[in-house]
Amino acid sequence: MVIEHILAAFLLVLYPVWDYFDTRELRSGSNPRARIQYYRKTTLYEWIAAGVAFWAVGPKILSLQLAPTGISWLPVALVRWTAAALTILVFCAVLAPQFQALGNPRVRQKVLKQTSHLAFFLPRTDGEFRWYGALSVTASICEEVLYRGFLLRYLALGPWHLPMLVAVLIAAIAFGSAHLYLGFSGLISTSIGGLLFTGLFLGTGTLVASMVVHATLDLIMIPLLRLGSGEDAAGA
């Protein structure tokens, strides 16, 4: 239990502060190797943290079943799968422009323009693309284990026994705070993303669905950026 308290404090307080200051060089653009160094460090640290969480909780960290609703005429399975279906629909709406952008240069330029404020973080070279891909896969697995599998369980079922809604909100804000280096808009968007990932987790009862969607959201930027950079080079 001591390990769980320490890990929870790290996710709630220490990691957002440390990561924000650790990315100052990345945001300043003063070091051309800052991106690849950040990708490598974060990949390592997230696997270590997720390993600690898995060691502390065990295999059950990968799943969580909703308790009975208390409403006899409303089966818990219906609540779960309705939540999952609605969340998937939202993700489909979010991802639709990105998938459309893969085959439509005009849409692609529009999408890339919307992400231009993240240019300091996004990869540019072949080496950066490889490590960004590794980080994306890492984040889709480790962050789901940490913020949904561990932190949500810790807050709702652990020593605090918070109401599930409160636990969901705290875990989502903690997830968003870990992306504060992306700015206030990044904090808001990733907190909302955290809520959606939680909806998938609670709806399906397993982290698999949220891991797959999380990976898709991150990895789809690789072909978009490569296609966009090729078009810029052709235009030049």
VENVENTA-V753718 format. One record per pair of residues at least 4 apart in sequence whose ideal C-beta (glycine too) atoms are under 8 Angstrom apart, sorted by the first residue. I is the first residue (numbers start at 1). J is the second residue. Records with the same first field share a line. If there is no record, write none. Layout:
BEGIN
I->J / J
END
This chain:
BEGIN
1->5 / 159
2->6
3->7 / 52 / 55 / 56
4->8 / 56 / 57 / 150 / 154 / 158
5->9 / 159
6->10
7->11 / 49 / 52 / 53 / 56 / 146 / 150
8->12 / 150 / 151 / 154 / 155
9->13 / 14
10->14 / 15 / 49
11->15 / 49 / 146 / 147 / 150 / 151 / 174 / 178
12->16 / 151 / 170 / 174
13->17
14->18
15->19 / 178
16->20 / 174 / 177 / 178 / 180
17->21
18->22
19->23 / 42 / 178 / 180 / 181
20->180 / 181
22->38 / 41
23->27 / 38 / 181
24->28
25->30 / 31 / 34
26->31 / 34 / 35 / 38 / 120 / 121 / 181
27->120 / 181
29->34 / 120
30->34
31->37
33->37
34->38
35->39 / 120 / 121 / 123 / 124 / 128 / 132
36->40 / 125 / 127 / 128 / 131
37->41
38->42
39->43 / 123 / 128 / 131 / 132 / 134 / 135
40->44 / 131
41->45
42->46 / 135 / 138
43->47 / 131 / 134 / 135 / 138
44->48
45->49
46->50 / 138 / 139 / 142 / 143 / 146
47->51 / 138 / 142
48->52
49->53 / 142 / 146
50->54 / 141 / 142 / 145 / 146
51->55
52->56
53->57 / 61 / 145 / 146 / 149 / 150
54->58 / 59 / 61 / 145
56->150
57->61 / 149 / 150 / 153
61->145 / 149 / 150 / 153
62->145 / 149 / 206 / 207 / 208
63->205 / 206 / 207
64->149 / 152 / 153 / 201 / 202 / 205
65->205
66->76 / 79 / 80 / 202 / 205
67->76
68->76
69->74 / 75 / 76 / 79
74->78 / 79
75->79
76->80
77->81
78->82
79->83
80->84 / 202 / 203 / 204 / 205
81->85 / 203 / 204
82->86 / 203
83->87 / 199 / 202 / 203
84->88 / 199 / 200 / 203 / 204 / 209
85->89 / 203
86->90 / 199
87->91 / 196 / 199 / 200 / 203
88->92 / 200 / 209 / 213
89->93
90->94 / 196
91->95 / 196 / 200 / 213 / 217
92->96
94->217
95->99 / 216 / 217 / 220
96->100
97->101 / 107 / 110 / 111
98->102 / 111 / 220 / 221 / 224
99->220
100->104 / 107
101->107 / 108 / 110 / 111 / 112 / 224
102->108 / 220 / 223 / 224 / 227
104->108
105->109 / 227 / 231
106->110
107->111
108->112 / 224 / 227 / 228 / 231
109->113 / 228 / 231
110->114
111->115 / 224
112->116 / 224 / 225 / 228
115->119 / 122 / 221
117->183 / 185
118->122 / 182 / 186
121->181 / 182
122->132 / 221 / 225
123->128 / 129 / 131 / 132 / 222 / 225
124->128 / 225 / 229
125->129
126->130
127->131
128->132
129->133 / 222 / 225 / 226
130->134
131->135
132->136 / 221 / 222
133->137 / 219 / 222
134->138
135->139 / 218
136->140 / 215 / 218 / 219 / 221 / 222
137->141 / 215 / 219
138->142
139->143 / 214 / 218
140->144 / 211 / 212 / 214 / 215 / 218
141->145 / 211 / 215
142->146
143->147 / 175 / 178 / 214
144->148 / 149 / 197 / 201 / 207 / 210 / 211 / 214
145->149 / 150 / 207
146->150 / 151
147->151 / 152 / 171 / 172 / 174 / 175 / 178 / 194 / 197
148->152 / 171 / 197 / 198 / 201 / 207 / 210
149->153 / 201 / 207
150->154
151->155 / 170 / 171 / 174
152->156 / 167 / 168 / 171 / 198 / 201
153->157 / 158
154->158 / 159 / 160
155->160 / 162 / 166 / 167 / 170 / 171
156->160 / 161 / 162 / 163 / 164 / 167 / 168
157->161
160->167
162->166 / 167 / 170
163->167
164->168
165->169
166->170
167->171
168->172 / 195 / 198 / 202
169->173 / 195
170->174
171->175 / 194 / 198
172->176 / 191 / 192 / 194 / 195 / 198
173->177 / 191 / 194
174->178 / 194
175->179 / 190 / 191 / 193 / 194 / 197
176->180 / 186 / 187 / 188 / 189 / 190 / 191 / 192 / 193 / 194
177->187 / 191
178->190
179->186 / 187 / 190
180->184 / 186 / 187
181->186
182->186 / 187 / 190
183->187
184->188
185->189
186->190
187->191
188->192
189->193
190->194
191->195
192->196
193->197 / 217
194->198
195->199
196->200
197->201 / 210 / 213 / 214
198->202 / 210
199->203
200->204 / 209 / 210 / 213
201->205 / 206 / 207 / 209 / 210
203->209
204->208 / 209
207->211
208->212
209->213
210->214
211->215
212->216
213->217
214->218
215->219
216->220
220->224
221->225
222->226
223->227
224->228
225->229
226->230
227->231
228->232
229->233
230->234
231->235
232->236
END
